[in-house]
Amino acid sequence: MLIKAGIVGASGYAGEALIDILLKHAHVRITGLYAKIDKPLAISELFPRLRGKIDLICKEIDIKEIINNCDLVFLALPHTVSMGVVPALLAAKKPVIDLSADYRLKDSRVYRNFYQVDHKDKINLKKSVYGLPELYRENISKANFIANPGCYPTAAILGLAPLVATEAVDLDSIIIDAKSGSTGAGRKLSQDLLFSEIEGDFRAYKVNSHQHMPEINQELGFLAQDEVRVSFVPHLLPLARGILETIYVKKSKKSKIKKGGLTDFYKKFYKLEPFVRVRDAGDYPNLKAVVGTNFCDIGIQEDGDKAVIISVIDNLMKGASGQAVQNMNILCKFEERTGLL
Ligand SMILES: NC(=O)c1ccc[n+]([C@@H]2O[C@H](COP(=O)([O-])OP(=O)(O)OC[C@H]3O[C@@H](n4cnc5c(N)ncnc54)[C@H](OP(=O)(O)O)[C@@H]3O)[C@@H](O)[C@H]2O)c1
């Protein structure tokens, strides 16, 4: 089976990564590329390295054309822009995988607080399935509308899920020290992200106020069936791609995991997962082990009633476009790793 896929937001970092993955996908043909651009432009002019690989024009969004041209649509648009496009696509019964944050937070008041705009599409917000396959594979396989997780939340939730889902951690104790490369902020111009500003520098930003914090709290809260409020400190690394999170936790008194057994416990938890690799005890993952791949690598260190978890991903792969394709594979019943290995 061959499906016709459209990418809206094709000129951005996540859109570009989607093009790369889908060009190698055995069951997909890219049939539409859209962005905000003023006049249609060959995608190979925008990205010269694509010359000879794809012969498509990137155009302004045209909903009717997208509906006619595509069986499935990836939205790699900024938040607030996505929710202007989703209703028409879903009304036309097109499966949509939205990489923006518009449909991730189930409580629209929290969305308002962290994104400073009112949610305009509360009806479809109720229908979105959070696209983290390791937790929601069954729901994704039956869904038509996926809210693809954020990059920081993907690394944090995968790093914490085994503990949070089994009451093995003190929910008040979680501290996430997160570091990301600059592509995490998108391609749009920003003085803070100029090479000469970030090169040779390392800084914290949006301490305990980053928009990904409520997403992490929401998903860990669903797992724990209890309120979760993490401490979340993002940092900007002076490099382009990759996220490394160092997560500090206190084990709970209810934990049934035997002392020194955390690594084995994580290995069992993720045994069947094609894109989570748990390192042996004492072996900690680094960015170069995952950049360019869809893997999340996890390493664990135990110290009495405390533990440190290191969780590492490529923000544009498992943190965005790789995960979006993994979701498409599940939704379309393709082998889950297709195009991703
Ligand atoms: N970057 C990451 O690591 C990452 C990870 C997870 C999720 N995400 C999410 O994925 C989405 C895309 O991220 P990105 O990093 O690829 O952003 P980006 O590099 O800034 O790209 C945004 C894309 O959206 C298009 N666009 C912007 N405003 C538009 C409008 N009003 N109408 C139509 N098209 C518009 C842009 O077109 P022009 O180029 O023509 O302006 C561009 O193609 C965002 O919601 C982001 O939060 C990103």
PDBQT file of the ligand as one rigid body, heavy atoms in Angstrom, charges set to zero:
ROOT
HETATM    1  N1  LIG A 401      11.988  22.064  16.317  1.00  0.00    +0.000 N 
HETATM    2  C1  LIG A 401      11.761  21.067  17.151  1.00  0.00    +0.000 C 
HETATM    3  O1  LIG A 401      12.688  20.458  17.714  1.00  0.00    +0.000 OA
HETATM    4  C2  LIG A 401      10.348  20.643  17.454  1.00  0.00    +0.000 A 
HETATM    5  C3  LIG A 401      10.140  19.518  18.263  1.00  0.00    +0.000 A 
HETATM    6  C4  LIG A 401       8.837  19.117  18.557  1.00  0.00    +0.000 A 
HETATM    7  C5  LIG A 401       7.775  19.850  18.065  1.00  0.00    +0.000 A 
HETATM    8  N2  LIG A 401       8.005  20.954  17.310  1.00  0.00    +0.000 N 
HETATM    9  C6  LIG A 401       6.840  21.722  16.845  1.00  0.00    +0.000 C 
HETATM   10  O2  LIG A 401       6.706  21.524  15.441  1.00  0.00    +0.000 OA
HETATM   11  C7  LIG A 401       6.194  22.720  14.843  1.00  0.00    +0.000 C 
HETATM   12  C8  LIG A 401       7.173  23.175  13.761  1.00  0.00    +0.000 C 
HETATM   13  O3  LIG A 401       8.432  23.430  14.398  1.00  0.00    +0.000 OA
HETATM   14  P1  LIG A 401       9.716  23.904  13.605  1.00  0.00    +0.000 P 
HETATM   15  O4  LIG A 401      10.819  23.866  14.573  1.00  0.00    +0.000 OA
HETATM   16  O5  LIG A 401       9.824  23.151  12.334  1.00  0.00    +0.000 OA
HETATM   17  O6  LIG A 401       9.336  25.427  13.305  1.00  0.00    +0.000 OA
HETATM   18  P2  LIG A 401       9.903  26.378  12.145  1.00  0.00    +0.000 P 
HETATM   19  O7  LIG A 401      11.262  25.918  11.768  1.00  0.00    +0.000 OA
HETATM   20  O8  LIG A 401       9.740  27.768  12.646  1.00  0.00    +0.000 OA
HETATM   21  O9  LIG A 401       8.912  26.130  10.915  1.00  0.00    +0.000 OA
HETATM   22  C9  LIG A 401       7.565  26.547  10.937  1.00  0.00    +0.000 C 
HETATM   23  C10 LIG A 401       6.912  26.217   9.614  1.00  0.00    +0.000 C 
HETATM   24  O10 LIG A 401       5.564  26.695   9.662  1.00  0.00    +0.000 OA
HETATM   25  C11 LIG A 401       5.358  27.608   8.574  1.00  0.00    +0.000 C 
HETATM   26  N3  LIG A 401       4.453  28.692   9.022  1.00  0.00    +0.000 N 
HETATM   27  C12 LIG A 401       4.666  29.589  10.002  1.00  0.00    +0.000 A 
HETATM   28  N4  LIG A 401       3.591  30.390  10.156  1.00  0.00    +0.000 NA
HETATM   29  C13 LIG A 401       2.697  30.014   9.208  1.00  0.00    +0.000 A 
HETATM   30  C14 LIG A 401       1.411  30.460   8.817  1.00  0.00    +0.000 A 
HETATM   31  N5  LIG A 401       0.812  31.464   9.450  1.00  0.00    +0.000 N 
HETATM   32  N6  LIG A 401       0.793  29.808   7.804  1.00  0.00    +0.000 NA
HETATM   33  C15 LIG A 401       1.388  28.793   7.161  1.00  0.00    +0.000 A 
HETATM   34  N7  LIG A 401       2.620  28.317   7.473  1.00  0.00    +0.000 NA
HETATM   35  C16 LIG A 401       3.253  28.914   8.490  1.00  0.00    +0.000 A 
HETATM   36  C17 LIG A 401       6.722  28.150   8.243  1.00  0.00    +0.000 C 
HETATM   37  O11 LIG A 401       6.699  28.623   6.925  1.00  0.00    +0.000 OA
HETATM   38  P3  LIG A 401       7.720  29.764   6.433  1.00  0.00    +0.000 P 
HETATM   39  O12 LIG A 401       9.083  29.153   6.486  1.00  0.00    +0.000 OA
HETATM   40  O13 LIG A 401       7.269  30.024   5.032  1.00  0.00    +0.000 OA
HETATM   41  O14 LIG A 401       7.528  30.911   7.387  1.00  0.00    +0.000 OA
HETATM   42  C18 LIG A 401       7.561  26.902   8.419  1.00  0.00    +0.000 C 
HETATM   43  O15 LIG A 401       7.385  26.049   7.301  1.00  0.00    +0.000 OA
HETATM   44  C19 LIG A 401       6.059  23.753  15.980  1.00  0.00    +0.000 C 
HETATM   45  O16 LIG A 401       4.741  23.759  16.458  1.00  0.00    +0.000 OA
HETATM   46  C20 LIG A 401       6.996  23.217  17.043  1.00  0.00    +0.000 C 
HETATM   47  O17 LIG A 401       6.642  23.600  18.354  1.00  0.00    +0.000 OA
HETATM   48  C21 LIG A 401       9.268  21.358  16.959  1.00  0.00    +0.000 A 
ENDROOT
TORSDOF 0
